[in-house]
Amino acid sequence: MHPAFSVIFLTTLIGVGQGLFLALYSGQFYSMMKLLPGQDSQNFYAMGSLLALGFLAAGLIASIFHLGRPMRGWRSISQWRTSWLSREIIILPSTLFFVALYGTIHYFGWTQPVFTLGEMQPVDLSLIIGTLATLSTFALFICTAMIYASIKFVQEWHSPLTVINYILLGTASGFTLAAAFSASIGNELVDFYATWAIILTFTALIFRSVALIRNSQLKQKSSPQTAIGVRHTMIVQQAQGAMCGSFNTREFFHGKSLGLLKTVKIIFLMMVFPIPIVLLLATTAGFEYLSIMAFVIQYLGLIAERWYFFTEAKHPQNLYYQSVG
């Protein structure tokens, strides 16, 4: 497939924003359970939510450049009963709303207990809104991934691994950013977030590797015979029927060499997984500002990973339009 950079930035940016919010809420939940020290609402939760909103909003802005007619983009929500894209377009603003509300509550200090669980655990408004934002965040992960996983004829995407990897890669990058954010403001949660970022990144490495192995061993269900509806055993295309490329050859085939694809795969495997893990391990050893470098390298690697995700997919129509790419 042809990778559209607007979609690459959309999926990676909102993934970071979603992961960062989950990291913030996890930190608050651990603090509520007395497993971590409490943090200042304005400097940590409110500013962290603002940072998460920035990534989510940047992803939303990036998506506009993928629309042929942006002024008609609102119509895409009309197919929400059957389209994962429509569902994503509905869930993304709701996630923005809940994250913004979560940050607002912390900024103004509206954290007085609303009720008490059992006899010991007070629950405030930020925890309630945070739970709704968490549900919306996971729903957004699923909707974004299912846009691709639901396409049966693109076999590289049509797998539960697509959903799992979107969730893991987004969450891992968000926790890495949380470690970098904690280091930049000098709070005590750097090791907590760095440790979880290592765990999530390593888990993502396992599942992304499984997906790469699976895709390399796929046997395509389509063939030149099924592409043109002729069952003859020996079919060789001599000409496309046109002198140059078309919409099909531009939009459904990347036109890159196998050598470039292999190079990009090696680059993203290094930049998304082992290099950030090493830097995060150094972060837990006291070199806290290396977490900032870990996030930058990991995010650049995620851009390469998402580019490879699209180019790796083989659209069956390319069996027909194979002379001009």
Buried (B, 14 or more C-beta within 10 A) or exposed (E): BBBBBBBBBBBBBBBBBBBBBBBBBBBBBBBBEEEBEEBEBEEBBBBBBBBBBBBBBBBBEBBEEBEEEEEEBEEBBEEBEEBBBBBBBBBBEBBBBBBBBBBBBBBEEBBEEEEEEEEEEEBBBBBBBBBBBBBBBBBBBBBBBBBBBBBEEBBBBBBEBBBBBBBBBBBBBBBBBBBBBBBBBEBEBBBBBBBBBBBBBBBBBEBBEBBBEEBEEEEEEBEBBBBEEEEEEEEEBEEBEEEEBEEBBEEBBBEBEEEEBEBBBEBBBBBBBEBBBEBBBBBBEEBBBBBBBBBBBBBBBBBBBBBBBBBBBBBBBBBBBBEBB
